[in-house]
């Protein structure tokens, strides 16, 4: 993978992880019940995608 592709992939991974942090913060502070659980699961899955993107940009 060329350096520019790695740069863009790592930038996207950082933004995706930022989105997951925003989702979990929103879920914990503003929601309750089933909506909170669903948003937390979505945030977790988004964080996993961000971690995989970050790991792919290192390799």
PDB file of N, CA, C, O and CB in Angstrom:
ATOM      1  N   UNK A   1       0.852  -1.171   0.000  1.00  0.00           N
ATOM      2  CA  UNK A   1       0.000   0.000   0.000  1.00  0.00           C
ATOM      3  C   UNK A   1       0.905   1.244   0.000  1.00  0.00           C
ATOM      4  O   UNK A   1       1.874   1.320   0.755  1.00  0.00           O
ATOM      5  CB  UNK A   1      -0.973  -0.007   1.235  1.00  0.00           C
ATOM      6  N   UNK A   2       0.575   2.194  -0.844  1.00  0.00           N
ATOM      7  CA  UNK A   2       1.417   3.389  -0.910  1.00  0.00           C
ATOM      8  C   UNK A   2       1.155   4.309   0.291  1.00  0.00           C
ATOM      9  O   UNK A   2       0.115   4.195   0.938  1.00  0.00           O
ATOM     10  CB  UNK A   2       1.164   4.149  -2.231  1.00  0.00           C
ATOM     11  N   UNK A   3       2.073   5.201   0.586  1.00  0.00           N
ATOM     12  CA  UNK A   3       1.956   6.047   1.792  1.00  0.00           C
ATOM     13  C   UNK A   3       0.706   6.925   1.837  1.00  0.00           C
ATOM     14  O   UNK A   3       0.148   7.141   2.912  1.00  0.00           O
ATOM     15  CB  UNK A   3       3.160   6.928   1.895  1.00  0.00           C
ATOM     16  N   UNK A   4       0.260   7.433   0.689  1.00  0.00           N
ATOM     17  CA  UNK A   4      -0.941   8.281   0.697  1.00  0.00           C
ATOM     18  C   UNK A   4      -2.188   7.478   1.065  1.00  0.00           C
ATOM     19  O   UNK A   4      -3.054   7.976   1.783  1.00  0.00           O
ATOM     20  CB  UNK A   4      -1.134   8.946  -0.673  1.00  0.00           C
ATOM     21  N   UNK A   5      -2.283   6.260   0.584  1.00  0.00           N
ATOM     22  CA  UNK A   5      -3.413   5.405   0.927  1.00  0.00           C
ATOM     23  C   UNK A   5      -3.405   5.086   2.418  1.00  0.00           C
ATOM     24  O   UNK A   5      -4.454   5.074   3.063  1.00  0.00           O
ATOM     25  CB  UNK A   5      -3.380   4.108   0.103  1.00  0.00           C
ATOM     26  N   UNK A   6      -2.216   4.828   2.961  1.00  0.00           N
ATOM     27  CA  UNK A   6      -2.100   4.574   4.397  1.00  0.00           C
ATOM     28  C   UNK A   6      -2.534   5.793   5.201  1.00  0.00           C
ATOM     29  O   UNK A   6      -3.185   5.660   6.237  1.00  0.00           O
ATOM     30  CB  UNK A   6      -0.659   4.189   4.760  1.00  0.00           C
ATOM     31  N   UNK A   7      -2.170   6.987   4.719  1.00  0.00           N
ATOM     32  CA  UNK A   7      -2.541   8.212   5.417  1.00  0.00           C
ATOM     33  C   UNK A   7      -4.060   8.369   5.451  1.00  0.00           C
ATOM     34  O   UNK A   7      -4.638   8.657   6.499  1.00  0.00           O
ATOM     35  CB  UNK A   7      -1.892   9.433   4.745  1.00  0.00           C
ATOM     36  N   UNK A   8      -4.701   8.178   4.294  1.00  0.00           N
ATOM     37  CA  UNK A   8      -6.156   8.330   4.236  1.00  0.00           C
ATOM     38  C   UNK A   8      -6.861   7.272   5.071  1.00  0.00           C
ATOM     39  O   UNK A   8      -7.851   7.563   5.742  1.00  0.00           O
ATOM     40  CB  UNK A   8      -6.639   8.258   2.791  1.00  0.00           C
ATOM     41  N   UNK A   9      -6.357   6.053   5.032  1.00  0.00           N
ATOM     42  CA  UNK A   9      -6.954   4.979   5.822  1.00  0.00           C
ATOM     43  C   UNK A   9      -6.832   5.271   7.313  1.00  0.00           C
ATOM     44  O   UNK A   9      -7.782   5.047   8.063  1.00  0.00           O
ATOM     45  CB  UNK A   9      -6.290   3.635   5.491  1.00  0.00           C
ATOM     46  N   UNK A  10      -5.684   5.767   7.754  1.00  0.00           N
ATOM     47  CA  UNK A  10      -5.528   6.072   9.172  1.00  0.00           C
ATOM     48  C   UNK A  10      -6.398   7.265   9.573  1.00  0.00           C
ATOM     49  O   UNK A  10      -6.935   7.285  10.681  1.00  0.00           O
ATOM     50  CB  UNK A  10      -4.054   6.356   9.497  1.00  0.00           C
ATOM     51  N   UNK A  11      -6.546   8.249   8.701  1.00  0.00           N
ATOM     52  CA  UNK A  11      -7.415   9.386   8.987  1.00  0.00           C
ATOM     53  C   UNK A  11      -8.875   8.951   9.123  1.00  0.00           C
ATOM     54  O   UNK A  11      -9.584   9.394  10.026  1.00  0.00           O
ATOM     55  CB  UNK A  11      -7.282  10.440   7.889  1.00  0.00           C
ATOM     56  N   UNK A  12      -9.305   8.088   8.222  1.00  0.00           N
ATOM     57  CA  UNK A  12     -10.678   7.569   8.297  1.00  0.00           C
ATOM     58  C   UNK A  12     -10.869   6.753   9.572  1.00  0.00           C
ATOM     59  O   UNK A  12     -11.914   6.843  10.216  1.00  0.00           O
ATOM     60  CB  UNK A  12     -11.005   6.702   7.054  1.00  0.00           C
ATOM     61  N   UNK A  13      -9.868   5.962   9.937  1.00  0.00           N
ATOM     62  CA  UNK A  13      -9.954   5.164  11.169  1.00  0.00           C
ATOM     63  C   UNK A  13     -10.079   6.067  12.393  1.00  0.00           C
ATOM     64  O   UNK A  13     -10.848   5.769  13.307  1.00  0.00           O
ATOM     65  CB  UNK A  13      -8.717   4.250  11.311  1.00  0.00           C
ATOM     66  N   UNK A  14      -9.330   7.167  12.415  1.00  0.00           N
ATOM     67  CA  UNK A  14      -9.409   8.109  13.537  1.00  0.00           C
ATOM     68  C   UNK A  14     -10.798   8.739  13.607  1.00  0.00           C
ATOM     69  O   UNK A  14     -11.371   8.866  14.689  1.00  0.00           O
ATOM     70  CB  UNK A  14      -8.329   9.208  13.402  1.00  0.00           C
ATOM     71  N   UNK A  15     -11.336   9.131  12.459  1.00  0.00           N
ATOM     72  CA  UNK A  15     -12.669   9.732  12.431  1.00  0.00           C
ATOM     73  C   UNK A  15     -13.752   8.736  12.863  1.00  0.00           C
ATOM     74  O   UNK A  15     -14.691   9.103  13.569  1.00  0.00           O
ATOM     75  CB  UNK A  15     -12.977  10.259  11.027  1.00  0.00           C
ATOM     76  N   UNK A  16     -13.618   7.485  12.441  1.00  0.00           N
ATOM     77  CA  UNK A  16     -14.584   6.452  12.840  1.00  0.00           C
ATOM     78  C   UNK A  16     -14.515   6.216  14.345  1.00  0.00           C
ATOM     79  O   UNK A  16     -15.552   6.048  14.987  1.00  0.00           O
ATOM     80  CB  UNK A  16     -14.320   5.131  12.078  1.00  0.00           C
ATOM     81  N   UNK A  17     -13.318   6.199  14.916  1.00  0.00           N
ATOM     82  CA  UNK A  17     -13.195   6.031  16.364  1.00  0.00           C
ATOM     83  C   UNK A  17     -13.753   7.238  17.105  1.00  0.00           C
ATOM     84  O   UNK A  17     -14.340   7.087  18.176  1.00  0.00           O
ATOM     85  CB  UNK A  17     -11.733   5.806  16.754  1.00  0.00           C
ATOM     86  N   UNK A  18     -13.578   8.429  16.551  1.00  0.00           N
ATOM     87  CA  UNK A  18     -14.189   9.625  17.137  1.00  0.00           C
ATOM     88  C   UNK A  18     -15.699   9.546  17.119  1.00  0.00           C
ATOM     89  O   UNK A  18     -16.359   9.946  18.078  1.00  0.00           O
ATOM     90  CB  UNK A  18     -13.733  10.870  16.400  1.00  0.00           C
ATOM     91  N   UNK A  19     -16.252   9.029  16.030  1.00  0.00           N
ATOM     92  CA  UNK A  19     -17.700   8.833  15.943  1.00  0.00           C
ATOM     93  C   UNK A  19     -18.174   7.855  17.011  1.00  0.00           C
ATOM     94  O   UNK A  19     -19.222   8.066  17.622  1.00  0.00           O
ATOM     95  CB  UNK A  19     -18.094   8.326  14.546  1.00  0.00           C
ATOM     96  N   UNK A  20     -17.423   6.802  17.237  1.00  0.00           N
ATOM     97  CA  UNK A  20     -17.826   5.828  18.249  1.00  0.00           C
ATOM     98  C   UNK A  20     -17.779   6.428  19.652  1.00  0.00           C
ATOM     99  O   UNK A  20     -18.628   6.116  20.487  1.00  0.00           O
ATOM    100  CB  UNK A  20     -16.930   4.593  18.179  1.00  0.00           C
ATOM    101  N   UNK A  21     -16.795   7.287  19.916  1.00  0.00           N
ATOM    102  CA  UNK A  21     -16.727   7.959  21.214  1.00  0.00           C
ATOM    103  C   UNK A  21     -17.928   8.879  21.398  1.00  0.00           C
ATOM    104  O   UNK A  21     -18.523   8.922  22.476  1.00  0.00           O
ATOM    105  CB  UNK A  21     -15.416   8.759  21.344  1.00  0.00           C
ATOM    106  N   UNK A  22     -18.284   9.613  20.348  1.00  0.00           N
ATOM    107  CA  UNK A  22     -19.464  10.470  20.405  1.00  0.00           C
ATOM    108  C   UNK A  22     -20.734   9.641  20.653  1.00  0.00           C
ATOM    109  O   UNK A  22     -21.575  10.027  21.466  1.00  0.00           O
ATOM    110  CB  UNK A  22     -19.599  11.276  19.100  1.00  0.00           C
ATOM    111  N   UNK A  23     -20.871   8.516  19.962  1.00  0.00           N
ATOM    112  CA  UNK A  23     -22.051   7.668  20.136  1.00  0.00           C
ATOM    113  C   UNK A  23     -22.162   7.135  21.558  1.00  0.00           C
ATOM    114  O   UNK A  23     -23.246   7.165  22.140  1.00  0.00           O
ATOM    115  CB  UNK A  23     -22.014   6.509  19.155  1.00  0.00           C
ATOM    116  N   UNK A  24     -21.077   6.654  22.120  1.00  0.00           N
ATOM    117  CA  UNK A  24     -21.150   6.091  23.461  1.00  0.00           C
ATOM    118  C   UNK A  24     -21.408   7.182  24.490  1.00  0.00           C
ATOM    119  O   UNK A  24     -22.120   6.957  25.468  1.00  0.00           O
ATOM    120  CB  UNK A  24     -19.861   5.339  23.798  1.00  0.00           C
ATOM    121  N   UNK A  25     -20.832   8.369  24.275  1.00  0.00           N
ATOM    122  CA  UNK A  25     -21.085   9.480  25.197  1.00  0.00           C
ATOM    123  C   UNK A  25     -22.542   9.899  25.129  1.00  0.00           C
ATOM    124  O   UNK A  25     -23.169  10.134  26.163  1.00  0.00           O
ATOM    125  CB  UNK A  25     -20.171  10.677  24.875  1.00  0.00           C
ATOM    126  N   UNK A  26     -23.083   9.995  23.937  1.00  0.00           N
ATOM    127  CA  UNK A  26     -24.487  10.353  23.761  1.00  0.00           C
ATOM    128  C   UNK A  26     -25.397   9.294  24.369  1.00  0.00           C
ATOM    129  O   UNK A  26     -26.368   9.621  25.052  1.00  0.00           O
ATOM    130  CB  UNK A  26     -24.811  10.539  22.276  1.00  0.00           C
ATOM    131  N   UNK A  27     -25.083   8.026  24.120  1.00  0.00           N
ATOM    132  CA  UNK A  27     -25.918   6.940  24.634  1.00  0.00           C
ATOM    133  C   UNK A  27     -25.938   6.927  26.158  1.00  0.00           C
ATOM    134  O   UNK A  27     -26.988   6.708  26.762  1.00  0.00           O
ATOM    135  CB  UNK A  27     -25.420   5.594  24.107  1.00  0.00           C
ATOM    136  N   UNK A  28     -24.800   7.156  26.778  1.00  0.00           N
ATOM    137  CA  UNK A  28     -24.734   7.087  28.241  1.00  0.00           C
ATOM    138  C   UNK A  28     -25.331   8.305  28.923  1.00  0.00           C
ATOM    139  O   UNK A  28     -25.801   8.208  30.056  1.00  0.00           O
ATOM    140  CB  UNK A  28     -23.306   6.925  28.681  1.00  0.00           C
ATOM    141  N   UNK A  29     -25.322   9.456  28.249  1.00  0.00           N
ATOM    142  CA  UNK A  29     -25.798  10.665  28.930  1.00  0.00           C
ATOM    143  C   UNK A  29     -27.244  11.033  28.590  1.00  0.00           C
ATOM    144  O   UNK A  29     -27.926  11.639  29.416  1.00  0.00           O
ATOM    145  CB  UNK A  29     -24.902  11.819  28.584  1.00  0.00           C
ATOM    146  N   UNK A  30     -27.719  10.687  27.414  1.00  0.00           N
ATOM    147  CA  UNK A  30     -29.022  11.185  26.972  1.00  0.00           C
ATOM    148  C   UNK A  30     -30.099  10.126  26.791  1.00  0.00           C
ATOM    149  O   UNK A  30     -31.274  10.475  26.669  1.00  0.00           O
ATOM    150  CB  UNK A  30     -28.855  11.901  25.702  1.00  0.00           C
ATOM    151  N   UNK A  31     -29.745   8.852  26.768  1.00  0.00           N
ATOM    152  CA  UNK A  31     -30.740   7.826  26.478  1.00  0.00           C
ATOM    153  C   UNK A  31     -30.855   6.829  27.626  1.00  0.00           C
ATOM    154  O   UNK A  31     -30.005   6.768  28.514  1.00  0.00           O
ATOM    155  CB  UNK A  31     -30.388   7.099  25.184  1.00  0.00           C
ATOM    156  N   UNK A  32     -31.928   6.055  27.579  1.00  0.00           N
ATOM    157  CA  UNK A  32     -32.175   5.017  28.585  1.00  0.00           C
ATOM    158  C   UNK A  32     -32.749   3.784  27.905  1.00  0.00           C
ATOM    159  O   UNK A  32     -33.297   3.865  26.806  1.00  0.00           O
ATOM    160  CB  UNK A  32     -33.137   5.528  29.693  1.00  0.00           C
ATOM    161  N   UNK A  33     -32.621   2.670  28.555  1.00  0.00           N
ATOM    162  CA  UNK A  33     -33.279   1.436  28.135  1.00  0.00           C
ATOM    163  C   UNK A  33     -32.699   0.818  26.877  1.00  0.00           C
ATOM    164  O   UNK A  33     -31.485   0.722  26.703  1.00  0.00           O
ATOM    165  CB  UNK A  33     -34.720   1.694  27.922  1.00  0.00           C
ATOM    166  N   UNK A  34     -33.606   0.405  26.007  1.00  0.00           N
ATOM    167  CA  UNK A  34     -33.235  -0.330  24.804  1.00  0.00           C
ATOM    168  C   UNK A  34     -32.437   0.550  23.842  1.00  0.00           C
ATOM    169  O   UNK A  34     -31.496   0.078  23.205  1.00  0.00           O
ATOM    170  CB  UNK A  34     -34.485  -0.872  24.109  1.00  0.00           C
ATOM    171  N   UNK A  35     -32.806   1.809  23.736  1.00  0.00           N
ATOM    172  CA  UNK A  35     -32.078   2.719  22.843  1.00  0.00           C
ATOM    173  C   UNK A  35     -30.629   2.852  23.281  1.00  0.00           C
ATOM    174  O   UNK A  35     -29.722   2.888  22.450  1.00  0.00           O
ATOM    175  CB  UNK A  35     -32.750   4.104  22.810  1.00  0.00           C
ATOM    176  N   UNK A  36     -30.415   2.924  24.583  1.00  0.00           N
ATOM    177  CA  UNK A  36     -29.054   3.015  25.117  1.00  0.00           C
ATOM    178  C   UNK A  36     -28.250   1.768  24.769  1.00  0.00           C
ATOM    179  O   UNK A  36     -27.085   1.861  24.381  1.00  0.00           O
ATOM    180  CB  UNK A  36     -29.086   3.214  26.641  1.00  0.00           C
ATOM    181  N   UNK A  37     -28.869   0.616  24.906  1.00  0.00           N
ATOM    182  CA  UNK A  37     -28.177  -0.634  24.598  1.00  0.00           C
ATOM    183  C   UNK A  37     -27.857  -0.729  23.112  1.00  0.00           C
ATOM    184  O   UNK A  37     -26.761  -1.149  22.741  1.00  0.00           O
ATOM    185  CB  UNK A  37     -29.024  -1.833  25.031  1.00  0.00           C
ATOM    186  N   UNK A  38     -28.790  -0.349  22.270  1.00  0.00           N
ATOM    187  CA  UNK A  38     -28.568  -0.414  20.825  1.00  0.00           C
ATOM    188  C   UNK A  38     -27.448   0.543  20.415  1.00  0.00           C
ATOM    189  O   UNK A  38     -26.566   0.170  19.641  1.00  0.00           O
ATOM    190  CB  UNK A  38     -29.869  -0.078  20.059  1.00  0.00           C
ATOM    191  N   UNK A  39     -27.479   1.775  20.932  1.00  0.00           N
ATOM    192  CA  UNK A  39     -26.428   2.735  20.603  1.00  0.00           C
ATOM    193  C   UNK A  39     -25.072   2.287  21.125  1.00  0.00           C
ATOM    194  O   UNK A  39     -24.051   2.528  20.480  1.00  0.00           O
ATOM    195  CB  UNK A  39     -26.769   4.102  21.168  1.00  0.00           C
ATOM    196  N   UNK A  40     -25.049   1.642  22.276  1.00  0.00           N
ATOM    197  CA  UNK A  40     -23.787   1.149  22.820  1.00  0.00           C
ATOM    198  C   UNK A  40     -23.212   0.037  21.955  1.00  0.00           C
ATOM    199  O   UNK A  40     -22.002  -0.012  21.732  1.00  0.00           O
ATOM    200  CB  UNK A  40     -23.983   0.653  24.248  1.00  0.00           C
ATOM    201  N   UNK A  41     -24.058  -0.847  21.471  1.00  0.00           N
ATOM    202  CA  UNK A  41     -23.600  -1.922  20.581  1.00  0.00           C
ATOM    203  C   UNK A  41     -23.093  -1.339  19.265  1.00  0.00           C
ATOM    204  O   UNK A  41     -22.056  -1.764  18.756  1.00  0.00           O
ATOM    205  CB  UNK A  41     -24.740  -2.938  20.314  1.00  0.00           C
ATOM    206  N   UNK A  42     -23.819  -0.371  18.714  1.00  0.00           N
ATOM    207  CA  UNK A  42     -23.378   0.277  17.474  1.00  0.00           C
ATOM    208  C   UNK A  42     -22.041   0.976  17.693  1.00  0.00           C
ATOM    209  O   UNK A  42     -21.162   0.914  16.834  1.00  0.00           O
ATOM    210  CB  UNK A  42     -24.439   1.290  16.976  1.00  0.00           C
ATOM    211  N   UNK A  43     -21.881   1.640  18.837  1.00  0.00           N
ATOM    212  CA  UNK A  43     -20.618   2.315  19.145  1.00  0.00           C
ATOM    213  C   UNK A  43     -19.479   1.306  19.264  1.00  0.00           C
ATOM    214  O   UNK A  43     -18.370   1.565  18.797  1.00  0.00           O
ATOM    215  CB  UNK A  43     -20.744   3.128  20.446  1.00  0.00           C
ATOM    216  N   UNK A  44     -19.743   0.170  19.881  1.00  0.00           N
ATOM    217  CA  UNK A  44     -18.715  -0.851  20.015  1.00  0.00           C
ATOM    218  C   UNK A  44     -18.297  -1.391  18.654  1.00  0.00           C
ATOM    219  O   UNK A  44     -17.106  -1.547  18.381  1.00  0.00           O
ATOM    220  CB  UNK A  44     -19.209  -1.985  20.901  1.00  0.00           C
ATOM    221  N   UNK A  45     -19.277  -1.677  17.801  1.00  0.00           N
ATOM    222  CA  UNK A  45     -18.967  -2.187  16.466  1.00  0.00           C
ATOM    223  C   UNK A  45     -18.222  -1.147  15.632  1.00  0.00           C
ATOM    224  O   UNK A  45     -17.327  -1.486  14.857  1.00  0.00           O
ATOM    225  CB  UNK A  45     -20.252  -2.610  15.750  1.00  0.00           C
ATOM    226  N   UNK A  46     -18.595   0.109  15.795  1.00  0.00           N
ATOM    227  CA  UNK A  46     -17.896   1.182  15.093  1.00  0.00           C
ATOM    228  C   UNK A  46     -16.456   1.286  15.567  1.00  0.00           C
ATOM    229  O   UNK A  46     -15.553   1.519  14.764  1.00  0.00           O
ATOM    230  CB  UNK A  46     -18.617   2.518  15.296  1.00  0.00           C
ATOM    231  N   UNK A  47     -16.233   1.116  16.861  1.00  0.00           N
ATOM    232  CA  UNK A  47     -14.872   1.151  17.401  1.00  0.00           C
ATOM    233  C   UNK A  47     -14.041  -0.009  16.858  1.00  0.00           C
ATOM    234  O   UNK A  47     -12.862   0.166  16.552  1.00  0.00           O
ATOM    235  CB  UNK A  47     -14.901   1.105  18.939  1.00  0.00           C
ATOM    236  N   UNK A  48     -14.638  -1.177  16.736  1.00  0.00           N
ATOM    237  CA  UNK A  48     -13.917  -2.328  16.184  1.00  0.00           C
ATOM    238  C   UNK A  48     -13.520  -2.053  14.736  1.00  0.00           C
ATOM    239  O   UNK A  48     -12.405  -2.375  14.327  1.00  0.00           O
ATOM    240  CB  UNK A  48     -14.783  -3.611  16.271  1.00  0.00           C
ATOM    241  N   UNK A  49     -14.425  -1.459  13.961  1.00  0.00           N
ATOM    242  CA  UNK A  49     -14.106  -1.112  12.576  1.00  0.00           C
ATOM    243  C   UNK A  49     -12.955  -0.100  12.534  1.00  0.00           C
ATOM    244  O   UNK A  49     -12.062  -0.210  11.695  1.00  0.00           O
ATOM    245  CB  UNK A  49     -15.355  -0.541  11.855  1.00  0.00           C
ATOM    246  N   UNK A  50     -12.977   0.874  13.430  1.00  0.00           N
ATOM    247  CA  UNK A  50     -11.892   1.846  13.488  1.00  0.00           C
ATOM    248  C   UNK A  50     -10.562   1.224  13.858  1.00  0.00           C
ATOM    249  O   UNK A  50      -9.524   1.585  13.304  1.00  0.00           O
ATOM    250  CB  UNK A  50     -12.225   2.922  14.468  1.00  0.00           C
ATOM    251  N   UNK A  51     -10.591   0.289  14.793  1.00  0.00           N
ATOM    252  CA  UNK A  51      -9.355  -0.399  15.193  1.00  0.00           C
ATOM    253  C   UNK A  51      -8.804  -1.224  14.036  1.00  0.00           C
ATOM    254  O   UNK A  51      -7.596  -1.232  13.801  1.00  0.00           O
ATOM    255  CB  UNK A  51      -9.606  -1.306  16.418  1.00  0.00           C
ATOM    256  N   UNK A  52      -9.679  -1.916  13.315  1.00  0.00           N
ATOM    257  CA  UNK A  52      -9.228  -2.703  12.169  1.00  0.00           C
ATOM    258  C   UNK A  52      -8.666  -1.799  11.066  1.00  0.00           C
ATOM    259  O   UNK A  52      -7.675  -2.142  10.421  1.00  0.00           O
ATOM    260  CB  UNK A  52     -10.387  -3.554  11.619  1.00  0.00           C
ATOM    261  N   UNK A  53      -9.301  -0.651  10.857  1.00  0.00           N
ATOM    262  CA  UNK A  53      -8.769   0.291   9.870  1.00  0.00           C
ATOM    263  C   UNK A  53      -7.413   0.833  10.288  1.00  0.00           C
ATOM    264  O   UNK A  53      -6.523   0.982   9.451  1.00  0.00           O
ATOM    265  CB  UNK A  53      -9.740   1.441   9.659  1.00  0.00           C
ATOM    266  N   UNK A  54      -7.243   1.131  11.568  1.00  0.00           N
ATOM    267  CA  UNK A  54      -5.956   1.595  12.057  1.00  0.00           C
ATOM    268  C   UNK A  54      -4.881   0.535  11.939  1.00  0.00           C
ATOM    269  O   UNK A  54      -3.741   0.836  11.584  1.00  0.00           O
ATOM    270  CB  UNK A  54      -6.076   2.036  13.484  1.00  0.00           C
ATOM    271  N   UNK A  55      -5.239  -0.700  12.233  1.00  0.00           N
ATOM    272  CA  UNK A  55      -4.276  -1.787  12.118  1.00  0.00           C
ATOM    273  C   UNK A  55      -3.898  -2.027  10.657  1.00  0.00           C
ATOM    274  O   UNK A  55      -2.747  -2.341  10.352  1.00  0.00           O
ATOM    275  CB  UNK A  55      -4.843  -3.070  12.737  1.00  0.00           C
ATOM    276  N   UNK A  56      -4.866  -1.878   9.761  1.00  0.00           N
ATOM    277  CA  UNK A  56      -4.580  -2.071   8.333  1.00  0.00           C
ATOM    278  C   UNK A  56      -3.673  -0.960   7.818  1.00  0.00           C
ATOM    279  O   UNK A  56      -2.863  -1.191   6.920  1.00  0.00           O
ATOM    280  CB  UNK A  56      -5.891  -2.113   7.512  1.00  0.00           C
ATOM    281  N   UNK A  57      -3.800   0.239   8.373  1.00  0.00           N
ATOM    282  CA  UNK A  57      -2.951   1.334   7.897  1.00  0.00           C
ATOM    283  C   UNK A  57      -1.506   1.190   8.369  1.00  0.00           C
ATOM    284  O   UNK A  57      -0.599   1.754   7.756  1.00  0.00           O
ATOM    285  CB  UNK A  57      -3.512   2.668   8.365  1.00  0.00           C
ATOM    286  N   UNK A  58      -1.281   0.448   9.441  1.00  0.00           N
ATOM    287  CA  UNK A  58       0.074   0.219   9.944  1.00  0.00           C
ATOM    288  C   UNK A  58       0.805  -0.784   9.070  1.00  0.00           C
ATOM    289  O   UNK A  58       2.006  -0.654   8.835  1.00  0.00           O
ATOM    290  CB  UNK A  58       0.038  -0.272  11.396  1.00  0.00           C
ATOM    291  N   UNK A  59       0.089  -1.770   8.598  1.00  0.00           N
ATOM    292  CA  UNK A  59       0.721  -2.857   7.837  1.00  0.00           C
ATOM    293  C   UNK A  59       1.078  -2.471   6.432  1.00  0.00           C
ATOM    294  O   UNK A  59       1.615  -3.289   5.684  1.00  0.00           O
ATOM    295  CB  UNK A  59      -0.174  -4.043   7.796  1.00  0.00           C
TER     296      UNK A  59
END
